[in-house]
Amino acid sequence: MKLRHVLIEVYCENNTSQPPLCCKDGIGNPGYHCLSENCPNVSYTYAPHELAYAGEFGVVPDSKAWIGFGGDMFPVDKDENKEAELKELWERICRQKIQEAYEEYMKQMKEI
């Protein structure tokens, strides 16, 4: 069996006060259960070029636990070649930080 982690953004589009039966965490708190139960109010999209920490159930806990390539990270002149180069730089930095996080964890774990 092969494994692949997939990062997606999940949205709850239910604007009613009565949650559907499949609603596990309340209206406005979408999660994997919405997808697995085929909730009629769920939508999702891919989350490209993002780095995130996911908690116990694979859900990113808050906005301080993820960052994505966007906004002020795009080149001001909208040069597509430069944007591609910057995304490659972002990927290298993200991969490096993941490795650094592992190494730092292993170091601190030994001190506990």
Secondary structure, DSSP 8 states (H G I E B T S, - for coil): -------EEEEE---SSS--TT-SS-TT---HHHHHTT-TTEEEEE-TTEEE---TTS---SGGGEEES-GGGS-TT--HHHHHHHHHHHHHHHHHHHHHHHHHHHHHHHH-
